[in-house]
Structures are given as structure tokens and as C-alpha cells.
Amino acid sequence: MTNSSIRYSALRPDEPGSSTSDEVRFGTDPDYFKSAFTYAKYNDLDRMGYQVPQRFGKWARKSVGRFTYTPRDTWEQEDEEVVEKPLSYIELIIVVIAAILAIATMPFSLIFTLKLVGPTEKLVVMRLGRAMKPRGPGPSLVLPCIDSVHLVDTRLNAFSVPPLKIITQDRGLVELGATVYLKVRDVMAAVCAIQERDSSTRTLASTLLYRHVSQKRVCDMSHAHQKRELATAVKEEMGSFTQQYGVEITEVELSEVKVEKAGENMGMAALSAVAKSEVGQQIWSVIGPTLEDIAKEAQEQKKDEDEYTSASLIDLSGLNGEDTLPKKLPQPTGPQVDITKLLAIVNLGIDDSLTHAVGKVYQIHCEGHESFYIDLKHGSGKAAKGTIEHPNVVLHVQGSILSGLLSGAISPLTAYMNGSLRIEGSVQDATSLSHLAQRVSHLL
């Protein structure tokens, strides 16, 4: 075949819908055709070289369903009756045989042929694969073997979406569920347009809830008004899907929102993203050294403050010498104490169990009184005037607060902070004297 023998059927530019055409040879002006492949009216199969197959309309209805593919805009109008196509001869013969069989086996066949439809139910019968008009309420007869029945509940139903853990837009984590209320409005579409209506609706509800919540921030779901807006958005989008198979979503209620993780600061997140970018790295190369110097100075200043605080309050390694505090607290006062009487009371509280528990020797220098020591390490322990060699802790205390310290009227920490009590040695060992103070406090 040569190119000169190829012929095309071109549309007239002035009559795009005309069935007449001109036969033109190869080489015609390309502008004569709409496109390189437009040589006939769209979907004009009869002009494309073969016979158009015969087409039959199966159903004529206004409802959404398998046979119309026209979305429903409103639920106000009732469905029109199904226009059933006449049965063929073969189908008619099968129906007659099934009817004769049902009549011949009466009354036993009533178990299979008689269906009782409740006042809130509809019965959809599929006869030889063809849907018949819905039946009910009341009794209905079906034919055995060739009829399959589907009973649809038209009452208001509800199901719960289990709580979902969802990551929000600001990288927070929330947990919430929902309750969906629905009603079947078109029983024919509910049977013919979808296979698993209930499971599909549940999956759709979970998916839409997850998608809508993931587009929100944690703070957007903290108020009741914002939760209602979210529920309305889920309801409207879910209803646009479910109306295609005859189900109306009447209400969506969200459960209480449980915040597992608070949302991040989006401003800081954006700043972090900029810092990680190429532009941010260039900016950091300019201002980075200055910021590092400032950070080092702040860290050194904080370290000095921590050292000062630890030296002023608690010294785990022991303190030697006198501490100078920047602020003096009011001097606590207490009754004057008799050292001889005090030592007698202290000896009453010392025994083997106390020396075994403490195991330290304390030298106490009391201002205005004689020095004395408390031995809670050797033997049964004792308290006496004078000094002892190699004490574990040396205490310098004012005489006016000594009785108050032993009776518990004055806190050792208060006396330590205002300078009335100074410790040489381990502070932890000094606090072990509290065992002795508890024993003799009621005697002072």
C-alpha cells in the first residue's frame, strides 16, 4: 500500500456535527482536521469501521445506585419504583419451574419462601441476579433457588470508632475516638452499590477522622466549639461518600481528647529548619563565634554561682576556716545552758546502739563556755569537758543557741546559714548528731 492510496474522512469546519464528509487524499492541509486523530464524531462507533453493539438501559431511577451513576443531591424526595426489564424466555422458564417446585412442596416450602419483613425493614430480592423493587413491611414470598434476599434495617443506627492515637500538625500526640450515627435511606443502593456496607463505613470513618485530626494542632481541639467544627467537617465529607450507596450520616460526635504529648512550638521548629538550611549555615558562620563566646561567659558565671552556693550552704568535702556570707540572717536566741547539766543529760542518751549507729567523735567549742566533746565511737560512748585528739567533726557554736539546737527549737540549717554554727569536717558526719538530739530533746 502506498501513501497515495490512504484516504481519511475529515469533518467540515463549518458543520462539526454533520454526518457528511469529504474524502481527501493524504497531504491535505493539516488545519482542515481538528486533530491528527479526529476523523469522526466523538464515540461515533458506526463511522469507525465496525458495527455498534446494541445497548440496553437496565434501570431508570433517580436514586443513587449501581444502575444510574448519578449522585444524589438531597434526601427529600422518595425513590421512584424500579423499572424492571422483561425476562427473557429462558429466565421465564426457570422462574416457572421454581414456582411449580415451591407449590408442589407446600407447606414445607413456606419455610424458605415466606419472609416476614418488620415495620422498620426493607427486603431486597435479587432474582436471577436482577434486582427487584424493595418489599415490606409485611409478609413476602420468594422463589427458592433463584431468589437471594437481603434484609436491610432502615432505623437510625450508630457505631463507635475506637480511640486513635494521632500525630497532629504541630507534632503533638492526641488520642480520641468518635461515635457515628447513620441511617439507610436507599435500600437498593445499599445492597447493590457496595459489597460490605458496615465494614466500609467503619473504615471510612476511621480514615477521615485520622486525616482531619492530623491537619489540626493540639490547641485547635481544646475547646468545645472547635471540636464541633471538626465533627461537622468529618460528617460532611463522610456523608458525601456514603450517599453514593444510600446511607445518610446524621451525626458525628467526638470523644474527649486525651493529649499524650503537647504540640511543639512551630516558630522554633521553623527557626530550626532555617538553621539547618544552607542559608542558615551561612548566617551561623557569621554570628556563631560571637554567640559561642556569650554562651561560654554565661556558663562560667553560672559555675561560679553554683560554687558559691555550695560553699555557703553544704560542703560535702568539709569546710575549714571561717565563711563570709553576704547576708546575715537574724541571730536566733535561746536560754542560757549549764554545760555540766547538759553533759549529764547527753550521757543519759548515749548507749552502745547509738555509738554503733554513728561511729564519730565530735569536738564542740561553745562561745562563753568550756569546750567539751561527745564520743560516739569508742566503747559505750561518753560526753565530757575538755578536748579530744583527732575528732571527726569540730563544731563552733554560740552559747545562746546550743540548748535550742539540742532541743530542736532552732534548725541547724538556720544556725549554719547565719553564721552561728560553723563546721570543720564533713557536713554529713555533723548531721549524724541528730540521732542524739532526738533522744535528749524531751529532757531539755
C-alpha positions in Angstrom: 0.0 0.0 0.0 1.3 3.4 -0.9 0.7 6.7 0.8 -1.4 7.9 -2.1 -3.9 5.2 -1.6 -4.7 6.2 2.1 -7.9 8.1 2.5 -9.3 9.9 5.5 -12.7 11.2 6.5 -12.5 14.8 7.6 -15.0 16.9 9.5 -16.3 20.1 7.9 -15.1 23.1 10.0 -18.5 24.8 9.4 -20.6 21.8 10.3 -18.9 19.9 13.2 -22.0 17.8 13.8 -22.7 16.9 10.2 -22.6 13.3 9.2 -21.4 14.2 5.7 -17.7 14.2 5.0 -15.3 14.7 2.1 -12.9 12.0 1.0 -9.5 13.6 0.9 -6.2 12.1 0.0 -3.0 12.1 2.1 -1.4 15.5 2.1 -4.5 17.6 2.8 -3.9 20.8 4.8 -3.5 19.8 8.5 -5.7 22.7 9.6 -8.6 21.0 7.9 -8.8 18.5 10.8 -9.3 19.3 14.4 -6.5 17.0 15.4 -4.5 14.1 13.9 -7.0 11.6 15.3 -10.3 13.4 15.0 -11.9 11.9 11.9 -15.4 11.3 13.2 -17.9 12.5 15.8 -16.8 11.5 19.3 -18.0 8.0 20.2 -19.5 7.6 16.7 -18.6 3.9 16.5 -20.7 3.4 13.3 -18.3 5.6 11.4 -15.1 4.0 12.7 -15.3 0.9 10.6 -17.4 -1.6 12.7 -21.0 -2.2 13.8 -22.0 -0.5 17.0 -23.2 -3.1 19.6 -26.8 -2.9 20.7 -27.2 -1.0 24.0 -29.9 -1.6 26.6 -30.7 0.6 29.6 -31.0 -1.7 32.6 -32.7 0.6 35.1 -34.3 4.0 35.1 -34.3 5.6 38.6 -33.4 8.9 40.3 -31.7 7.3 43.3 -28.0 6.7 43.7 -27.2 3.2 42.8 -25.5 0.7 40.7 -27.6 1.5 37.7 -27.7 5.2 37.4 -24.3 6.6 38.5 -26.0 9.9 39.3 -25.1 11.4 42.7 -27.9 12.2 45.0 -28.2 15.9 45.9 -30.8 15.6 48.6 -32.7 13.0 50.6 -36.0 14.9 50.5 -37.6 13.0 47.5 -38.6 9.4 47.7 -37.2 6.9 45.3 -39.2 6.0 42.2 -40.1 2.5 41.5 -37.6 0.3 39.7 -38.4 -0.2 36.0 -37.7 -3.8 35.5 -36.6 -5.2 32.2 -38.8 -8.0 30.9 -37.5 -11.5 31.5 -36.1 -13.5 28.6 -37.7 -16.8 27.6 -35.0 -18.8 29.3 -35.4 -16.8 32.5 -39.1 -17.1 32.4 -38.9 -20.9 32.1 -36.6 -21.0 35.1 -39.0 -18.8 37.1 -42.0 -21.0 36.2 -40.1 -24.2 37.2 -39.1 -22.7 40.6 -42.7 -21.6 41.2 -44.1 -25.1 40.4 -41.5 -26.6 42.7 -42.5 -24.3 45.6 -46.2 -25.0 45.1 -45.6 -28.8 44.9 -43.7 -28.9 48.1 -46.3 -26.9 50.1 -46.4 -26.4 53.1 -42.8 -27.3 53.7 -41.6 -24.8 51.1 -43.0 -22.0 53.2 -40.0 -22.3 55.5 -37.9 -21.0 52.6 -40.3 -18.9 50.5 -42.2 -16.9 53.2 -40.3 -13.9 54.6 -41.7 -11.6 57.3 -40.5 -8.1 57.0 -40.6 -5.8 60.0 -42.0 -2.3 60.1 -38.5 -0.8 60.1 -37.1 -3.1 57.5 -36.9 -3.5 53.7 -36.4 -6.6 51.7 -34.4 -6.5 48.5 -34.8 -9.6 46.3 -32.3 -10.5 43.6 -33.9 -12.8 41.1 -31.5 -14.5 38.7 -29.1 -11.7 39.5 -31.6 -8.9 38.7 -32.7 -6.6 41.5 -36.4 -6.3 42.1 -38.2 -3.4 43.8 -37.9 -3.4 47.6 -40.6 -5.1 49.6 -42.0 -4.6 53.0 -43.2 -4.2 55.6 -45.2 -7.4 55.9 -45.1 -10.9 54.6 -43.4 -11.5 51.2 -43.0 -14.6 49.0 -39.7 -15.5 47.3 -38.9 -18.4 45.0 -36.4 -21.0 46.2 -33.1 -21.5 44.4 -33.3 -18.5 42.1 -34.0 -15.7 44.6 -31.5 -14.3 47.0 -32.8 -11.9 49.7 -31.2 -9.0 51.6 -32.9 -7.6 54.7 -32.0 -4.0 55.4 -32.7 -2.2 58.6 -33.8 1.4 57.9 -33.7 2.6 61.6 -31.2 5.0 62.9 -28.0 3.1 63.8 -24.7 4.0 65.5 -21.2 2.6 65.8 -18.1 3.7 67.6 -14.8 4.5 66.2 -12.2 3.1 68.6 -9.8 5.7 70.1 -6.9 6.5 67.7 -3.5 7.9 68.6 -2.9 10.6 66.0 0.1 12.9 65.4 -1.1 16.5 64.9 0.2 19.2 62.6 2.4 20.6 65.4 3.9 17.2 66.2 1.8 16.6 69.2 0.1 13.3 70.0 -3.6 13.0 70.9 -5.9 10.2 71.5 -9.6 10.4 70.6 -12.5 8.4 69.1 -15.9 9.1 67.7 -19.5 7.9 67.5 -21.2 8.0 64.1 -25.0 7.9 63.7 -26.3 6.8 60.3 -29.4 5.7 58.5 -30.1 3.7 55.3 -32.2 5.9 53.0 -31.9 3.9 49.7 -32.0 0.2 50.4 -31.5 -0.7 46.7 -28.2 1.3 46.6 -27.2 -0.1 50.0 -27.4 -3.6 48.6 -26.3 -3.2 45.0 -23.7 -0.4 45.1 -21.4 -1.7 47.8 -20.3 -5.2 49.0 -19.5 -4.7 52.7 -21.5 -1.7 53.8 -20.9 -1.8 57.5 -17.1 -2.5 57.4 -16.6 0.0 54.6 -18.4 2.7 56.6 -16.3 2.0 59.7 -13.1 2.1 57.8 -14.1 5.3 56.1 -14.9 6.9 59.5 -11.5 6.0 60.9 -9.7 7.2 57.9 -11.4 10.6 57.7 -11.1 11.1 61.5 -7.3 10.4 61.3 -6.9 12.7 58.3 -8.8 15.7 59.7 -7.2 15.5 63.1 -3.7 15.2 61.6 -4.3 18.5 59.9 -5.1 20.3 63.2 -3.0 21.5 66.1 -3.4 20.3 69.7 -4.7 23.7 70.8 -7.3 23.6 68.0 -9.1 20.7 69.8 -9.0 22.1 73.3 -12.4 24.0 73.1 -15.9 22.6 72.5 -16.6 24.9 69.6 -13.5 23.8 67.7 -14.4 20.1 68.4 -17.9 20.7 66.9 -16.3 22.3 63.8 -14.1 19.2 63.4 -17.0 16.8 63.9 -19.0 18.8 61.3 -16.2 18.6 58.7 -15.9 14.8 59.3 -19.7 14.4 58.9 -19.9 16.4 55.7 -17.1 14.6 53.9 -18.2 11.2 55.2 -21.7 11.9 54.0 -20.5 12.8 50.5 -19.1 9.3 50.2 -21.8 7.3 51.9 -24.7 8.9 49.9 -23.4 7.0 46.9 -24.5 3.8 48.4 -27.7 5.1 50.0 -26.5 5.8 53.6 -27.1 9.1 55.3 -24.8 10.3 58.1 -26.9 12.1 60.6 -24.4 13.0 63.3 -20.8 12.6 64.3 -19.8 13.0 68.0 -16.1 13.2 69.0 -15.0 11.7 72.3 -12.9 13.5 74.9 -9.5 14.5 73.6 -6.6 13.0 75.6 -3.3 14.8 75.0 -0.5 12.3 75.1 2.2 14.8 74.0 1.9 18.6 73.8 2.4 20.3 70.5 5.8 21.8 69.6 6.4 25.5 69.1 6.0 25.9 65.4 8.1 29.1 65.5 11.0 27.3 67.0 10.5 24.4 64.5 10.6 26.9 61.6 13.7 28.5 63.1 15.4 25.1 63.4 14.5 24.3 59.8 16.1 27.6 58.7 19.2 26.9 60.8 19.6 23.5 59.1 19.3 25.0 55.6 22.2 26.4 53.5 21.2 30.0 54.2 21.0 29.3 58.0 24.5 27.7 57.9 25.9 30.8 56.2 24.3 33.1 58.8 25.6 30.9 61.6 29.2 31.1 60.2 29.0 34.8 60.7 27.3 35.1 64.2 28.3 31.7 65.5 31.6 32.7 67.2 30.0 35.7 68.9 27.2 33.5 70.3 29.7 30.9 71.5 31.7 33.5 73.4 28.5 34.7 75.1 27.5 31.2 76.0 30.9 30.4 77.5 30.7 33.6 79.6 27.2 32.7 80.8 28.3 29.1 81.6 31.3 30.3 83.6 29.2 32.8 85.5 26.7 30.0 86.4 29.5 27.8 87.5 30.8 30.5 89.8 27.3 30.9 91.3 27.0 27.2 91.9 30.4 27.0 93.6 29.4 30.0 95.8 26.1 28.4 96.7 27.6 25.0 97.6 30.3 26.7 99.7 27.7 28.8 101.6 25.2 26.1 102.2 26.5 22.5 102.0 30.1 21.4 101.7 30.3 17.6 101.2 34.1 17.6 101.4 34.3 19.6 104.7 34.9 23.3 105.5 38.0 24.7 107.1 38.2 28.3 108.3 35.5 30.9 108.5 33.0 31.6 105.8 31.9 35.1 105.0 28.3 35.2 103.9 27.0 38.2 102.0 23.8 38.4 104.0 23.2 37.8 107.7 20.0 36.3 109.0 18.6 37.4 112.3 20.5 35.8 115.2 18.4 33.1 116.9 18.4 33.3 120.6 17.7 30.7 123.3 18.1 30.2 127.0 21.5 30.0 128.6 22.7 26.5 129.2 24.6 24.9 132.0 27.3 22.7 130.4 27.5 20.4 133.4 23.8 19.7 133.4 23.9 19.4 129.6 26.6 16.8 129.6 24.7 14.8 132.2 21.6 14.8 130.1 23.7 13.8 127.0 25.3 10.9 128.8 21.8 9.6 129.6 21.0 9.4 125.9 24.3 7.6 124.9 24.4 3.8 124.7 26.0 1.0 122.6 23.4 1.1 119.9 24.0 4.9 119.3 27.7 4.6 119.1 27.3 1.6 116.7 25.0 3.7 114.5 27.0 6.9 114.5 30.7 6.0 115.0 32.0 9.5 115.1 33.8 11.8 117.6 32.6 15.4 117.9 34.6 18.3 119.5 32.4 21.3 120.4 33.7 24.8 121.2 30.9 26.8 122.7 31.4 30.5 122.9 31.3 31.7 126.5 31.6 28.2 127.9 34.1 25.5 128.3 34.8 23.2 125.4 33.5 19.7 125.5 33.4 16.6 123.3 31.0 13.8 122.5 32.5 10.4 121.8 30.1 8.3 119.8 32.7 5.9 118.5 34.6 4.2 121.3 33.1 1.7 123.7 29.7 2.8 125.1 30.4 6.5 124.3 30.5 9.4 126.6 30.3 13.2 126.8 32.8 15.2 128.9 34.5 18.6 129.2 37.8 19.2 127.6 39.3 18.3 124.2 39.9 15.0 122.5 42.5 14.1 119.9 41.6 13.5 116.3 37.9 14.4 116.3 36.0 13.6 113.2 34.0 16.9 113.3 34.7 20.2 115.1 31.7 22.4 115.8 31.9 26.1 116.7 28.6 27.2 118.2 27.4 30.3 120.1 26.3 29.5 123.7 23.0 31.3 123.3 21.7 28.7 120.7 23.3 25.5 122.0 20.3 24.5 124.1 17.9 25.4 121.2 19.9 23.2 118.8 19.8 20.1 121.0 16.1 20.6 121.9 15.1 21.1 118.2 13.8 24.7 118.8 16.4 26.0 116.4 17.1 24.5 113.0 20.8 23.6 112.4 20.4 24.9 108.8 19.3 28.3 110.1 22.1 28.5 112.5 24.6 27.4 109.9 23.4 30.0 107.3 23.5 33.0 109.7 27.0 32.1 111.0 26.0 31.0 114.5 27.2 27.5 113.7 30.4 26.6 111.9 31.6 23.2 110.9 35.1 21.8 110.4 34.9 18.4 108.7 32.2 16.6 106.9 28.8 18.1 107.0 27.3 14.7 106.5 29.0 13.4 109.7 27.8 16.5 111.5 24.2 15.7 110.7 24.6 12.4 112.4 24.3 14.2 115.7 20.5 14.4 115.0 20.2 10.8 116.4 21.5 12.1 119.7 19.3 15.2 119.6 16.2 13.1 119.1 17.0 11.1 122.3 17.6 14.1 124.6 15.3 16.7 123.2 12.5 15.8 125.7 14.9 16.1 128.6 16.0 19.7 127.8 
